[in-house]
């Protein structure tokens, strides 16, 4: 696994920089309820690609 650096050291900043701009709010909205398995997140957002969820 590669290590990503951020200027502030904030994990949220790194996460948002990795995720695509279009999907950030949608994915985060679904994750606000708590942890979700990869497949559950894919079912919750049927139009997102597997590649985007993997990133």
mmJSON file of the N, C-alpha and C atoms, coordinates in Angstrom:
{"data_MODEL":{"atom_site":{
"group_PDB":["ATOM","ATOM","ATOM","ATOM","ATOM","ATOM","ATOM","ATOM","ATOM","ATOM","ATOM","ATOM","ATOM","ATOM","ATOM","ATOM","ATOM","ATOM","ATOM","ATOM","ATOM","ATOM","ATOM","ATOM","ATOM","ATOM","ATOM","ATOM","ATOM","ATOM","ATOM","ATOM","ATOM","ATOM","ATOM","ATOM","ATOM","ATOM","ATOM","ATOM","ATOM","ATOM","ATOM","ATOM","ATOM","ATOM","ATOM","ATOM","ATOM","ATOM","ATOM","ATOM","ATOM","ATOM","ATOM","ATOM","ATOM","ATOM","ATOM","ATOM","ATOM","ATOM","ATOM","ATOM","ATOM","ATOM","ATOM","ATOM","ATOM","ATOM","ATOM","ATOM","ATOM","ATOM","ATOM","ATOM","ATOM","ATOM","ATOM","ATOM","ATOM","ATOM","ATOM","ATOM","ATOM","ATOM","ATOM","ATOM","ATOM","ATOM","ATOM","ATOM","ATOM","ATOM","ATOM","ATOM","ATOM","ATOM","ATOM","ATOM","ATOM","ATOM","ATOM","ATOM","ATOM","ATOM","ATOM","ATOM","ATOM","ATOM","ATOM","ATOM","ATOM","ATOM","ATOM","ATOM","ATOM","ATOM","ATOM","ATOM","ATOM","ATOM","ATOM","ATOM","ATOM","ATOM","ATOM","ATOM","ATOM","ATOM","ATOM","ATOM","ATOM","ATOM","ATOM","ATOM","ATOM","ATOM","ATOM","ATOM","ATOM","ATOM","ATOM","ATOM","ATOM","ATOM","ATOM","ATOM","ATOM","ATOM","ATOM","ATOM","ATOM","ATOM","ATOM","ATOM","ATOM","ATOM","ATOM","ATOM","ATOM","ATOM","ATOM","ATOM","ATOM"],
"id":[1,2,3,4,5,6,7,8,9,10,11,12,13,14,15,16,17,18,19,20,21,22,23,24,25,26,27,28,29,30,31,32,33,34,35,36,37,38,39,40,41,42,43,44,45,46,47,48,49,50,51,52,53,54,55,56,57,58,59,60,61,62,63,64,65,66,67,68,69,70,71,72,73,74,75,76,77,78,79,80,81,82,83,84,85,86,87,88,89,90,91,92,93,94,95,96,97,98,99,100,101,102,103,104,105,106,107,108,109,110,111,112,113,114,115,116,117,118,119,120,121,122,123,124,125,126,127,128,129,130,131,132,133,134,135,136,137,138,139,140,141,142,143,144,145,146,147,148,149,150,151,152,153,154,155,156,157,158,159,160,161,162,163,164,165],
"type_symbol":["N","C","C","N","C","C","N","C","C","N","C","C","N","C","C","N","C","C","N","C","C","N","C","C","N","C","C","N","C","C","N","C","C","N","C","C","N","C","C","N","C","C","N","C","C","N","C","C","N","C","C","N","C","C","N","C","C","N","C","C","N","C","C","N","C","C","N","C","C","N","C","C","N","C","C","N","C","C","N","C","C","N","C","C","N","C","C","N","C","C","N","C","C","N","C","C","N","C","C","N","C","C","N","C","C","N","C","C","N","C","C","N","C","C","N","C","C","N","C","C","N","C","C","N","C","C","N","C","C","N","C","C","N","C","C","N","C","C","N","C","C","N","C","C","N","C","C","N","C","C","N","C","C","N","C","C","N","C","C","N","C","C","N","C","C"],
"label_atom_id":["N","CA","C","N","CA","C","N","CA","C","N","CA","C","N","CA","C","N","CA","C","N","CA","C","N","CA","C","N","CA","C","N","CA","C","N","CA","C","N","CA","C","N","CA","C","N","CA","C","N","CA","C","N","CA","C","N","CA","C","N","CA","C","N","CA","C","N","CA","C","N","CA","C","N","CA","C","N","CA","C","N","CA","C","N","CA","C","N","CA","C","N","CA","C","N","CA","C","N","CA","C","N","CA","C","N","CA","C","N","CA","C","N","CA","C","N","CA","C","N","CA","C","N","CA","C","N","CA","C","N","CA","C","N","CA","C","N","CA","C","N","CA","C","N","CA","C","N","CA","C","N","CA","C","N","CA","C","N","CA","C","N","CA","C","N","CA","C","N","CA","C","N","CA","C","N","CA","C","N","CA","C","N","CA","C","N","CA","C","N","CA","C"],
"label_alt_id":[null,null,null,null,null,null,null,null,null,null,null,null,null,null,null,null,null,null,null,null,null,null,null,null,null,null,null,null,null,null,null,null,null,null,null,null,null,null,null,null,null,null,null,null,null,null,null,null,null,null,null,null,null,null,null,null,null,null,null,null,null,null,null,null,null,null,null,null,null,null,null,null,null,null,null,null,null,null,null,null,null,null,null,null,null,null,null,null,null,null,null,null,null,null,null,null,null,null,null,null,null,null,null,null,null,null,null,null,null,null,null,null,null,null,null,null,null,null,null,null,null,null,null,null,null,null,null,null,null,null,null,null,null,null,null,null,null,null,null,null,null,null,null,null,null,null,null,null,null,null,null,null,null,null,null,null,null,null,null,null,null,null,null,null,null],
"label_comp_id":["UNK","UNK","UNK","UNK","UNK","UNK","UNK","UNK","UNK","UNK","UNK","UNK","UNK","UNK","UNK","UNK","UNK","UNK","UNK","UNK","UNK","UNK","UNK","UNK","UNK","UNK","UNK","UNK","UNK","UNK","UNK","UNK","UNK","UNK","UNK","UNK","UNK","UNK","UNK","UNK","UNK","UNK","UNK","UNK","UNK","UNK","UNK","UNK","UNK","UNK","UNK","UNK","UNK","UNK","UNK","UNK","UNK","UNK","UNK","UNK","UNK","UNK","UNK","UNK","UNK","UNK","UNK","UNK","UNK","UNK","UNK","UNK","UNK","UNK","UNK","UNK","UNK","UNK","UNK","UNK","UNK","UNK","UNK","UNK","UNK","UNK","UNK","UNK","UNK","UNK","UNK","UNK","UNK","UNK","UNK","UNK","UNK","UNK","UNK","UNK","UNK","UNK","UNK","UNK","UNK","UNK","UNK","UNK","UNK","UNK","UNK","UNK","UNK","UNK","UNK","UNK","UNK","UNK","UNK","UNK","UNK","UNK","UNK","UNK","UNK","UNK","UNK","UNK","UNK","UNK","UNK","UNK","UNK","UNK","UNK","UNK","UNK","UNK","UNK","UNK","UNK","UNK","UNK","UNK","UNK","UNK","UNK","UNK","UNK","UNK","UNK","UNK","UNK","UNK","UNK","UNK","UNK","UNK","UNK","UNK","UNK","UNK","UNK","UNK","UNK"],
"label_asym_id":["A","A","A","A","A","A","A","A","A","A","A","A","A","A","A","A","A","A","A","A","A","A","A","A","A","A","A","A","A","A","A","A","A","A","A","A","A","A","A","A","A","A","A","A","A","A","A","A","A","A","A","A","A","A","A","A","A","A","A","A","A","A","A","A","A","A","A","A","A","A","A","A","A","A","A","A","A","A","A","A","A","A","A","A","A","A","A","A","A","A","A","A","A","A","A","A","A","A","A","A","A","A","A","A","A","A","A","A","A","A","A","A","A","A","A","A","A","A","A","A","A","A","A","A","A","A","A","A","A","A","A","A","A","A","A","A","A","A","A","A","A","A","A","A","A","A","A","A","A","A","A","A","A","A","A","A","A","A","A","A","A","A","A","A","A"],
"label_entity_id":["1","1","1","1","1","1","1","1","1","1","1","1","1","1","1","1","1","1","1","1","1","1","1","1","1","1","1","1","1","1","1","1","1","1","1","1","1","1","1","1","1","1","1","1","1","1","1","1","1","1","1","1","1","1","1","1","1","1","1","1","1","1","1","1","1","1","1","1","1","1","1","1","1","1","1","1","1","1","1","1","1","1","1","1","1","1","1","1","1","1","1","1","1","1","1","1","1","1","1","1","1","1","1","1","1","1","1","1","1","1","1","1","1","1","1","1","1","1","1","1","1","1","1","1","1","1","1","1","1","1","1","1","1","1","1","1","1","1","1","1","1","1","1","1","1","1","1","1","1","1","1","1","1","1","1","1","1","1","1","1","1","1","1","1","1"],
"label_seq_id":[1,1,1,2,2,2,3,3,3,4,4,4,5,5,5,6,6,6,7,7,7,8,8,8,9,9,9,10,10,10,11,11,11,12,12,12,13,13,13,14,14,14,15,15,15,16,16,16,17,17,17,18,18,18,19,19,19,20,20,20,21,21,21,22,22,22,23,23,23,24,24,24,25,25,25,26,26,26,27,27,27,28,28,28,29,29,29,30,30,30,31,31,31,32,32,32,33,33,33,34,34,34,35,35,35,36,36,36,37,37,37,38,38,38,39,39,39,40,40,40,41,41,41,42,42,42,43,43,43,44,44,44,45,45,45,46,46,46,47,47,47,48,48,48,49,49,49,50,50,50,51,51,51,52,52,52,53,53,53,54,54,54,55,55,55],
"pdbx_PDB_ins_code":[null,null,null,null,null,null,null,null,null,null,null,null,null,null,null,null,null,null,null,null,null,null,null,null,null,null,null,null,null,null,null,null,null,null,null,null,null,null,null,null,null,null,null,null,null,null,null,null,null,null,null,null,null,null,null,null,null,null,null,null,null,null,null,null,null,null,null,null,null,null,null,null,null,null,null,null,null,null,null,null,null,null,null,null,null,null,null,null,null,null,null,null,null,null,null,null,null,null,null,null,null,null,null,null,null,null,null,null,null,null,null,null,null,null,null,null,null,null,null,null,null,null,null,null,null,null,null,null,null,null,null,null,null,null,null,null,null,null,null,null,null,null,null,null,null,null,null,null,null,null,null,null,null,null,null,null,null,null,null,null,null,null,null,null,null],
"Cartn_x":[0.848,0.0,0.891,0.579,1.395,0.94,1.856,1.553,1.319,0.209,-0.113,0.175,0.8,1.136,0.182,-0.122,-0.909,-0.153,-0.43,0.27,-0.109,-1.379,-1.838,-1.725,-1.513,-1.456,-2.831,-3.848,-5.226,-5.626,-6.121,-6.528,-7.719,-8.592,-9.758,-9.304,-8.318,-7.789,-7.24,-6.513,-5.953,-7.07,-8.069,-9.194,-9.921,-10.202,-10.922,-10.087,-8.775,-7.934,-7.893,-8.089,-8.063,-9.374,-10.476,-11.798,-12.094,-12.79,-13.15,-14.117,-14.018,-14.828,-16.324,-16.788,-18.221,-18.809,-18.067,-18.605,-18.364,-17.513,-17.191,-18.427,-19.283,-20.422,-21.378,-21.575,-22.514,-21.998,-20.73,-20.137,-20.102,-19.684,-19.628,-21.013,-22.017,-23.387,-23.794,-23.504,-23.872,-23.028,-21.806,-20.938,-21.19,-21.986,-22.315,-23.084,-23.822,-24.607,-23.722,-22.506,-21.578,-20.835,-20.105,-19.328,-20.24,-19.781,-20.512,-19.523,-19.958,-19.144,-19.098,-18.06,-17.872,-19.098,-19.599,-20.746,-22.015,-22.175,-23.346,-23.307,-22.124,-21.971,-22.263,-21.822,-22.109,-23.598,-24.301,-25.764,-26.483,-25.948,-26.565,-26.415,-25.344,-25.075,-24.902,-25.984,-25.879,-25.167,-25.115,-24.498,-22.978,-22.412,-20.972,-20.261,-19.089,-18.336,-17.543,-17.226,-16.43,-15.055,-14.515,-13.198,-13.219,-14.27,-14.347,-14.477,-15.259,-15.382,-14.064,-13.34,-12.052,-11.061,-11.084,-10.189,-10.557],
"Cartn_y":[-1.181,0.0,1.24,2.162,3.375,4.365,5.17,6.168,7.504,8.127,9.432,10.502,11.553,12.645,13.803,14.463,15.688,16.797,18.005,19.132,19.317,19.051,19.263,18.022,16.855,15.618,15.059,15.597,15.203,14.041,12.959,11.785,12.095,12.974,13.336,14.03,14.881,15.584,14.586,13.602,12.585,11.789,11.397,10.626,11.396,12.659,13.464,13.709,13.749,13.959,12.714,11.535,10.289,10.055,10.332,10.08,11.095,10.662,11.555,12.629,13.81,14.951,14.744,14.037,13.844,12.952,11.973,10.969,11.258,12.213,12.502,12.704,13.659,13.923,12.738,12.024,10.901,9.767,9.424,8.344,8.733,9.945,10.387,10.435,10.827,10.846,9.459,8.444,7.085,6.577,7.049,6.592,7.327,8.399,9.109,8.223,7.266,6.362,5.374,5.223,4.286,3.487,2.502,1.67,0.883,0.71,-0.093,-1.008,-2.201,-3.101,-2.563,-2.942,-2.488,-2.801,-4.02,-4.427,-3.67,-3.379,-2.616,-1.189,-0.618,0.731,0.734,-0.296,-0.415,-0.544,-1.271,-1.403,-0.105,0.65,1.921,2.981,2.866,3.821,3.019,2.603,1.709,2.315,3.619,4.227,4.423,4.181,4.343,3.089,3.299,2.155,1.491,0.243,-0.501,0.148,0.646,1.289,2.506,3.319,4.502,4.12,3.097,2.652,2.091,1.4,0.847,1.952,3.017,4.149,4.792],
"Cartn_z":[0.0,0.0,0.0,-0.85,-0.91,0.157,0.603,1.622,0.941,1.258,0.692,1.729,1.306,2.212,1.994,3.076,2.963,3.67,3.297,3.895,5.36,5.688,7.05,7.923,7.316,8.083,8.396,7.772,8.032,7.131,7.72,6.949,6.042,6.477,5.664,4.39,4.487,3.318,2.297,2.777,1.883,1.228,2.008,1.476,0.386,0.614,-0.372,-1.617,-1.479,-2.656,-3.531,-2.94,-3.697,-4.423,-3.76,-4.347,-5.434,-6.478,-7.574,-7.126,-7.727,-7.334,-7.427,-8.445,-8.633,-7.552,-7.133,-6.222,-4.753,-4.43,-3.03,-2.163,-2.503,-1.614,-1.512,-2.592,-2.589,-1.72,-1.891,-1.1,0.376,0.668,2.058,2.697,1.932,2.445,2.932,2.139,2.515,3.682,3.796,4.886,6.197,6.168,7.402,8.374,7.851,8.703,9.447,9.002,9.638,8.596,9.053,8.143,7.222,6.014,5.034,4.332,4.036,3.232,1.806,1.098,-0.279,-1.13,-1.037,-1.859,-1.467,-0.182,0.262,-0.272,-0.294,-0.838,-2.335,-3.029,-4.462,-4.742,-3.882,-4.046,-3.72,-2.762,-2.374,-3.463,-4.264,-5.348,-6.636,-7.262,-8.422,-9.624,-9.756,-10.938,-10.799,-9.61,-9.436,-9.949,-10.527,-11.052,-9.93,-10.154,-9.175,-9.011,-10.091,-10.029,-9.107,-9.198,-8.359,-6.899,-6.609,-5.219,-4.714,-5.578,-5.177,-4.858,-5.655,-5.382,-4.069],
"occupancy":[1.0,1.0,1.0,1.0,1.0,1.0,1.0,1.0,1.0,1.0,1.0,1.0,1.0,1.0,1.0,1.0,1.0,1.0,1.0,1.0,1.0,1.0,1.0,1.0,1.0,1.0,1.0,1.0,1.0,1.0,1.0,1.0,1.0,1.0,1.0,1.0,1.0,1.0,1.0,1.0,1.0,1.0,1.0,1.0,1.0,1.0,1.0,1.0,1.0,1.0,1.0,1.0,1.0,1.0,1.0,1.0,1.0,1.0,1.0,1.0,1.0,1.0,1.0,1.0,1.0,1.0,1.0,1.0,1.0,1.0,1.0,1.0,1.0,1.0,1.0,1.0,1.0,1.0,1.0,1.0,1.0,1.0,1.0,1.0,1.0,1.0,1.0,1.0,1.0,1.0,1.0,1.0,1.0,1.0,1.0,1.0,1.0,1.0,1.0,1.0,1.0,1.0,1.0,1.0,1.0,1.0,1.0,1.0,1.0,1.0,1.0,1.0,1.0,1.0,1.0,1.0,1.0,1.0,1.0,1.0,1.0,1.0,1.0,1.0,1.0,1.0,1.0,1.0,1.0,1.0,1.0,1.0,1.0,1.0,1.0,1.0,1.0,1.0,1.0,1.0,1.0,1.0,1.0,1.0,1.0,1.0,1.0,1.0,1.0,1.0,1.0,1.0,1.0,1.0,1.0,1.0,1.0,1.0,1.0,1.0,1.0,1.0,1.0,1.0,1.0],
"B_iso_or_equiv":[0.0,0.0,0.0,0.0,0.0,0.0,0.0,0.0,0.0,0.0,0.0,0.0,0.0,0.0,0.0,0.0,0.0,0.0,0.0,0.0,0.0,0.0,0.0,0.0,0.0,0.0,0.0,0.0,0.0,0.0,0.0,0.0,0.0,0.0,0.0,0.0,0.0,0.0,0.0,0.0,0.0,0.0,0.0,0.0,0.0,0.0,0.0,0.0,0.0,0.0,0.0,0.0,0.0,0.0,0.0,0.0,0.0,0.0,0.0,0.0,0.0,0.0,0.0,0.0,0.0,0.0,0.0,0.0,0.0,0.0,0.0,0.0,0.0,0.0,0.0,0.0,0.0,0.0,0.0,0.0,0.0,0.0,0.0,0.0,0.0,0.0,0.0,0.0,0.0,0.0,0.0,0.0,0.0,0.0,0.0,0.0,0.0,0.0,0.0,0.0,0.0,0.0,0.0,0.0,0.0,0.0,0.0,0.0,0.0,0.0,0.0,0.0,0.0,0.0,0.0,0.0,0.0,0.0,0.0,0.0,0.0,0.0,0.0,0.0,0.0,0.0,0.0,0.0,0.0,0.0,0.0,0.0,0.0,0.0,0.0,0.0,0.0,0.0,0.0,0.0,0.0,0.0,0.0,0.0,0.0,0.0,0.0,0.0,0.0,0.0,0.0,0.0,0.0,0.0,0.0,0.0,0.0,0.0,0.0,0.0,0.0,0.0,0.0,0.0,0.0],
"pdbx_formal_charge":[null,null,null,null,null,null,null,null,null,null,null,null,null,null,null,null,null,null,null,null,null,null,null,null,null,null,null,null,null,null,null,null,null,null,null,null,null,null,null,null,null,null,null,null,null,null,null,null,null,null,null,null,null,null,null,null,null,null,null,null,null,null,null,null,null,null,null,null,null,null,null,null,null,null,null,null,null,null,null,null,null,null,null,null,null,null,null,null,null,null,null,null,null,null,null,null,null,null,null,null,null,null,null,null,null,null,null,null,null,null,null,null,null,null,null,null,null,null,null,null,null,null,null,null,null,null,null,null,null,null,null,null,null,null,null,null,null,null,null,null,null,null,null,null,null,null,null,null,null,null,null,null,null,null,null,null,null,null,null,null,null,null,null,null,null],
"auth_seq_id":[1,1,1,2,2,2,3,3,3,4,4,4,5,5,5,6,6,6,7,7,7,8,8,8,9,9,9,10,10,10,11,11,11,12,12,12,13,13,13,14,14,14,15,15,15,16,16,16,17,17,17,18,18,18,19,19,19,20,20,20,21,21,21,22,22,22,23,23,23,24,24,24,25,25,25,26,26,26,27,27,27,28,28,28,29,29,29,30,30,30,31,31,31,32,32,32,33,33,33,34,34,34,35,35,35,36,36,36,37,37,37,38,38,38,39,39,39,40,40,40,41,41,41,42,42,42,43,43,43,44,44,44,45,45,45,46,46,46,47,47,47,48,48,48,49,49,49,50,50,50,51,51,51,52,52,52,53,53,53,54,54,54,55,55,55],
"auth_comp_id":["UNK","UNK","UNK","UNK","UNK","UNK","UNK","UNK","UNK","UNK","UNK","UNK","UNK","UNK","UNK","UNK","UNK","UNK","UNK","UNK","UNK","UNK","UNK","UNK","UNK","UNK","UNK","UNK","UNK","UNK","UNK","UNK","UNK","UNK","UNK","UNK","UNK","UNK","UNK","UNK","UNK","UNK","UNK","UNK","UNK","UNK","UNK","UNK","UNK","UNK","UNK","UNK","UNK","UNK","UNK","UNK","UNK","UNK","UNK","UNK","UNK","UNK","UNK","UNK","UNK","UNK","UNK","UNK","UNK","UNK","UNK","UNK","UNK","UNK","UNK","UNK","UNK","UNK","UNK","UNK","UNK","UNK","UNK","UNK","UNK","UNK","UNK","UNK","UNK","UNK","UNK","UNK","UNK","UNK","UNK","UNK","UNK","UNK","UNK","UNK","UNK","UNK","UNK","UNK","UNK","UNK","UNK","UNK","UNK","UNK","UNK","UNK","UNK","UNK","UNK","UNK","UNK","UNK","UNK","UNK","UNK","UNK","UNK","UNK","UNK","UNK","UNK","UNK","UNK","UNK","UNK","UNK","UNK","UNK","UNK","UNK","UNK","UNK","UNK","UNK","UNK","UNK","UNK","UNK","UNK","UNK","UNK","UNK","UNK","UNK","UNK","UNK","UNK","UNK","UNK","UNK","UNK","UNK","UNK","UNK","UNK","UNK","UNK","UNK","UNK"],
"auth_asym_id":["A","A","A","A","A","A","A","A","A","A","A","A","A","A","A","A","A","A","A","A","A","A","A","A","A","A","A","A","A","A","A","A","A","A","A","A","A","A","A","A","A","A","A","A","A","A","A","A","A","A","A","A","A","A","A","A","A","A","A","A","A","A","A","A","A","A","A","A","A","A","A","A","A","A","A","A","A","A","A","A","A","A","A","A","A","A","A","A","A","A","A","A","A","A","A","A","A","A","A","A","A","A","A","A","A","A","A","A","A","A","A","A","A","A","A","A","A","A","A","A","A","A","A","A","A","A","A","A","A","A","A","A","A","A","A","A","A","A","A","A","A","A","A","A","A","A","A","A","A","A","A","A","A","A","A","A","A","A","A","A","A","A","A","A","A"],
"auth_atom_id":["N","CA","C","N","CA","C","N","CA","C","N","CA","C","N","CA","C","N","CA","C","N","CA","C","N","CA","C","N","CA","C","N","CA","C","N","CA","C","N","CA","C","N","CA","C","N","CA","C","N","CA","C","N","CA","C","N","CA","C","N","CA","C","N","CA","C","N","CA","C","N","CA","C","N","CA","C","N","CA","C","N","CA","C","N","CA","C","N","CA","C","N","CA","C","N","CA","C","N","CA","C","N","CA","C","N","CA","C","N","CA","C","N","CA","C","N","CA","C","N","CA","C","N","CA","C","N","CA","C","N","CA","C","N","CA","C","N","CA","C","N","CA","C","N","CA","C","N","CA","C","N","CA","C","N","CA","C","N","CA","C","N","CA","C","N","CA","C","N","CA","C","N","CA","C","N","CA","C","N","CA","C","N","CA","C","N","CA","C","N","CA","C"],
"pdbx_PDB_model_num":[1,1,1,1,1,1,1,1,1,1,1,1,1,1,1,1,1,1,1,1,1,1,1,1,1,1,1,1,1,1,1,1,1,1,1,1,1,1,1,1,1,1,1,1,1,1,1,1,1,1,1,1,1,1,1,1,1,1,1,1,1,1,1,1,1,1,1,1,1,1,1,1,1,1,1,1,1,1,1,1,1,1,1,1,1,1,1,1,1,1,1,1,1,1,1,1,1,1,1,1,1,1,1,1,1,1,1,1,1,1,1,1,1,1,1,1,1,1,1,1,1,1,1,1,1,1,1,1,1,1,1,1,1,1,1,1,1,1,1,1,1,1,1,1,1,1,1,1,1,1,1,1,1,1,1,1,1,1,1,1,1,1,1,1,1]
}}}
